[in-house]
Amino acid sequence: MRTQECQKCAAGTYSLGTGVAFDEWDSLPTGFVTHGINMNFGDTYTNCSNSTWIPKGDYIASNTDECTSTLSYAVSLKKPGSVSFQYIYPDNHMFFEFYVQNDQCQSTDSQNRWMRISESDWDYHYVPLSSGNNVLYWRTTGFSLSANTAKPVLLKNIAISGVSYTSECFHCKPGTYSDKPGAARCVPCAANSYSNKGATACQTCDMDKYSGIGSGACTQRPACKTSDYFYTHTPCDSSAQTQLMYKWTEPKICSESLEGAVKLPASGEMMSCPPCNPGFFSSNSSSCEPCPRGFYSNGTECSECPAGTEPVVGFEYKWWNKMPSNMRSSVLSSEYSSTDRSTGWEVAGEYIYTTPSDQDSDYMMLTLTVPGYSLPHSLREDNERVELSRITFVFETKCTADCKLYFMAGQNERNNMVVESWSGTIGKQSYSYLIKTNSTVSFSWGFQRTGAFDMKNEYSSDLAKIYSVHLTNVIGGVASECRQCALTGTDSDSCVSCAPGHYMVYGTGVCRHCPPNTIIRPEQPVGKEACIPCGPNTYSNKGRSACMSDCTLALDHKGESLYYDFSSMGNITGFQSSPRFTSKGLQYFHHFSVALCGAESRAVASCVENVTESKREVKGYICQSTVVPSEIRGQSVVSSQPFSIGDTLIGVTTESKLDDISSFVDNFPVESDLPDVIFYYRSRETTQACKNGRSSSIRLRCDPSVTVKNYISPPSNCSEGTCDGCSFHFLWRSQQACPLCSESNYKEIVSACIQGIQRTTYVWQQPLRCTGGVSLPPLKISTCVTLDFWLKFGVSIGTVAAVLLITISCYFWKRTRKLQYKYSKLMMTAGDKECELPAADSCAIMEGEDAEDDLIYLSKKPFFRKIKSFSRERTSDGFDSVPLKSSAAQEIEMS
């Protein structure tokens, strides 16, 4: 300061000039602040006061729980500068962001503040800074919902430039040194050496001690144990011989001279080399070389594929005399920082196995990387059901503690996602994983002897073995066999794909058409059995690759034809399970996305992982993801762990079982006489628990009382939609699940005739259990005649008929009485002769007799006397007595 000149720092010290650096994290450096942010989601409150960044010596580690933890540092820059740091961000169950606020509290670009998943052990990040006040923020939020917590974010070597000129030099920390003046940083000591603070050189450890890279002290060597060495096979020599050899685990830290130390076993006898892996052949140097393109082998010699066939390319490793060129082994500590060890797995002839580790909590990593995948000619790329590739491996674990074997897949070793895991001792078994995208090119196996962090290695005898690995359809792969393919008409040696809906006849290159409404078996479209019939009420798409439903259905139920249209339910629908909580009180849901049915151009259900930049997405008919309500990253929810529970439609029916998938009626008791329509789906992704993949069923039930658009519920005894994690069942109540309305669903009501007008109204029968379909006919108005008119008309007609009837009756009665009178008169003139009648000139009424006879009835007697006189009196002889009058008497009476 006296001379106002810059001078070089002395040896053993360093300076950044106009910057500051933080590379020691035994405690939180001055100026850094870390704190946890309490979470409030509705009624849920979580105390996060203990969720902070923790110094770990060479680095600082973030929290691993569901809380948000912030590490900040405020700095004032005299001129524009920068900040740089190294980090490890290995876990996509953790949000990690870095941003800077200036003195106006304005933050950096929100799109660039989110850190990417690490692709190597330590990634480097650089951000320019403006002059003035700057506050640096590192913020993490974990939300691991499984039993295992998220892996922490690690930071080290934070350097800031642009501060005021420094007036002092800093001493090198123990384990580092600077041997020349003017050092900007100190160099770490090599293995088996150490240094004190401010050292200009490193000191070598004594022979009975050791140290790692960058150590400030040496450690006493322990006695060698059996866990300090491993066995392997030497590469095949020119005589095709190999030898079993034992090697010390590097770096060797044990001592053979101490009491009780074990010695390295002698090498084994020479033995014949195992054959090469399929697709390879043994060269003159006894090394295994890949067969040329178009050739295949079983591990001995290459043969050209016959005409009309094509090689089945891939990689199949079942002999482990040498580590394959596309596989590598490594060791990672429990917090994913590199150790001095580099060999985690070692070849052993018939298998590859995990070697002993420095610490039982280390991860023994094995990684396989491929360039991509390409389907053969016999499998069409536009086939929706065709698997792009499949990896199958046979493994075994032997453990005395809580060991765990992980299988991971993804884009690279650092951000591979855990696909499946196995705990404890597992017998020899096979596992297969379906690959659907060309972005999945990296596969990792990680073995951890115990999850508890410990410097000891008590369980070094615990191990994992992999006997074989088989990966199909790999670009640049080798062939172990040839497969029949379809041939062109012009060139019999040229392979082509069969047209959609065609299968290939065994032993020929001829393609034949599959029966209607069938799809092609995706694994190998050879033989008529490759044609798979579509399930009930479904049809095959144009490419004959999948069965579809157009959302319509017709069925007979109790002698009645029912027609359904589920088009309005075919759109993408989302629903959630009941809330669940982690041990910290973090609320989360299981979110389901459904695309019930539709044509080939339909929108499919999608579940996304939005934690990292990779945005992994799963599509199908039904999928599930885990969502956490959050305001992080400007998103309303955090979505993770997506997987498909239905990517293939099996069929649509009213039956409770289809293709070994059961939708038990007991889960959803029947409430009406209308049948439930059930959609059945299947997903071919297999897991340890679901060895045959997952399946799902959605039961559609007509419920006119439902007013909400989507009312989907799980079984009452399985609130997550599944009881076993493999079979999912849901009940969807909706008005749109009712059959289409028809003429039988309404009735007519006819009104009374009022003033010559009659109205006919049509109403739905209640309870109404239909939707859409036919509409109610409009009101019908017709003319009519009222009841008063018909009453009057009827009375009038009745009266006329009565008068007419009486008149006719009187007429015929009168005629009858006249005949009776004539007959009586005739009998009186017959005389006394018995049984003899007078001869009559005629029985007819002569002219003038009517007037005579009528005199009797024209006499003026009272009405009752006339009736009396007309009465008949029968005499003892059986004849009627008729009173007669003489002509004189008549004249007197008439006078």
Phi, psi and omega in degrees: 000332181292320183266349182058035178235150179272137179234154179289143175289149179287163176300142183089357176230170179209166177203146175267005181074262179260034182214173176230150180227149180229104180234004176244125184231042172291331174214170181288120182299156179298134180102339178273142179229134177227141180201156175263148182255120179296144183253138175228111177240095182066241180270359184266131178234132180235128179275118184243024184295335181264002180269089184230172173284141187238122176295138183235022179099276180271348182209175175237137186248146180278177173289165179234005181263193185278001182277162174264124182241135185238135171243125184227156178211127180258134182216144177250120182262133177279339179211164178304137182218213183200166172228138178222152179199163175251146183212157169237121180233086191265345194240127178277007170268018182224132169274137178221122180226148174230129179211164183235137174246136177272188184288352172263013181060027176268132184267166176290172182307125185294336182284336183260001184276344183273123185281151179269154177301139183295138176256354176218186183298308178230118177266155183251136180229135184228133179224126175288150181237148176271157177292157183106196182281133177224135175244122182264135182233128168246123186226135180231151173217121178259154177208042177294123184258356179268184182293331180271136179283162178290152178279140186285160170273136181246139178234146172200167176052055176278123181233134181233128177245156180105003178279180180294158182300135181281147182248011179209160175255152183255140179287144175297140180284160179303139182094358177228167180204163169222120186264356181230151176293156176078030181280136176271343177202164181260150184262134179289150178287153179284172178298148181064029173217165182210170175206155175265179180295135179073026184283148174258351178202162180260147180259141179282139179289155174294164185296329181268014179228165179213169177203157175270181179294133177073032182268146177263001179200162179258153182242143181295134179289135176276168177288141182293142178235173180295338179281355181268359176226165180218169181245154179205174177249140177286155175300152181296138178269188183294341179265012181059040179243148176225165185222138174283125183230154177247140182227147173288143176292128181263142354286142181284122183242354182267167181242132179275347186270349181285158181294132180086000180287145178270156177260157177290124181299155178289155180291153182279180179285159176289141179217163181293142178291145173292159179296164176291162177292154179307138182092355179242163176223159181272122181276182180296334180273010180068010174269156181268126180241149180287146177291151178296167179296134181091000179245164178217165177199159175261013179112358181250287179228157184271143176229145181281141178295135179297163178299141180084009177232165177225150181288142175266098189271155179164198174229131176229109180253115176226356172239130190239066175272340181210144178294124179303151185293335181262016175237146177217155182244147179204169178232130178238142177287173183298341178248024172062032168257147186291146174254178178287341179286147178232350182248108178259331179232146181225142180286148182214041175081277183271353180202171172241138189223166181276136178272164177299153182241164176294321181229145182294339181272000179293152175262122176268109191255139173228125187235133176244128182235136179231158182283335183157193187224151178215130181282145175289171182297327185287348177243125184278138182287338180274005179284117184296332185265353183289133174280135180292319177198171177211134176249131181231132178220151178249129187219173178200145175230145176229117188222149171250350179238200182271057181290164181209135176249127180251141169242126186233152179216148180172209184269329178205171187300325187283327183246024174296139179271142176290120179268316182205157178215153180228136182247146176072193181286127181235127177292167182300122182207168183248147176224140182232138181232130182273131181252124185248349184224150180286353178278349178268092186237001182233134180229135183229144170244128179236128181242126178237126184288326175205147181278345180280125181291126181205143179284351183276168174226064182284339186247034183294341178283345176291137185210165174235142178237141171240121185270323181206152175224127181231121181235127187260160171056039183272134174295130182079012181279178179246166186244137175255351180201169176242150185236141178300140179225162177286149184244152176282163181284334184269324183234110186290347181264358185261123181275141176223174177267142173294149179295160178304136179082012181241149174240162182260134181284138180306134173075001179227172175257022185269136177257135178237154184280135176285157176300161180299152175057044174230162176237165184268133176299127190287331187293316181200105183279063180237133180086156183295335179291352174289343179274115183254122179294144175288155180289176182300137176061031173230166181219158181278149178282180185296323181277003181052039182249345181203155176266141186235168171226131180272016176073012175245155183206139175231131180209160177258133181221113179055044178078005181243138179274125179246138179236134182238151174221106183260022185302320181290342178265355183281346178292162181296128183234137178240144176208165186233156174279178175292153184294149174231166186223143174277178180297335178276355182092008180288128181274138176211164182228160166261118183259133179244139175240131187231133167238094194301311187198181178142171181283184183297330182274011183293159171279139182258155177292146184221135174234131191239146169261110185252021180284313183252179180287344182293331178051053180298135187231138177242132182236156179165197175284317178221136176217163181229145173217164178256125184241143179235124176300129183200153174254010180289142174064019180071016181253145180285331179220155171256126183246135181209174175052052178283145173204156183270138173242009177183099177247359179227130177276122182272318181173169179231123185201173174260358179284151183273004178212136179207125175053047179066015173252126184247135173242092189292134179295331181297333179292329182223087184305141182290140184240350181209174180277353177283140180284151171277139176262127187244127173262128181250136180227161177216145174241135186269359177290124182259151175227177178299321180278328183246081185290339178256016182085178179259158177221163181207155176221140176239118182263117179267127182233130179290122180213093182295343182281347181283124181258334178287156185292314184234114178236088184246131184224149175275174175298149183295331181269357178221090189291344180265006181089350180213147177257338182242359180081356182243322181250122182248141181221137181220151176245125182246106176269134181194152171294328182286351176274359178279154177293161179292143181290145177227182182297337181283352183266358177228163179227163181253145177237119183259128182277170176289158179278113182241117179053041176078009181235134179233134183248137177245117182249142180248131181227153178286143175286140183252143358286141183281122180233054176207168180212153177059220178065220181286153177263161177294133176299152180289166178300132181250127181244131180222158178279156182205168176251138187281168180289327179299317181297312181294328177294313179296316181298319180294320179296317180297312180298320180296319179297312180300318181295322180295314179300316181297320181294318179296317181299314180295321181296316180297320182297310182289330177295320179296317181295323180294318181296326179295319180294321178298321180296315181298320181294317178297317179299322180293320180293327182291329183271006184283342180089197185261000181289132184279139177059040180214128180254149178292152177285123181260137176293321182197147175268356181280164178276120182282169182293132180093349182286330180299319182292326180289315184291331182290349182295330181297323186269353179262000178294150186270070174261158173298159185299317181289327178292325178295318179298320180296319181293335180277348182292149182262137176237120181272128179279179181291339180274001178095356181260154176285145178264121181240118179290137180237154179238146176282169181292327180291318180296324179293320180295318179299318184291325181288330179286000000 
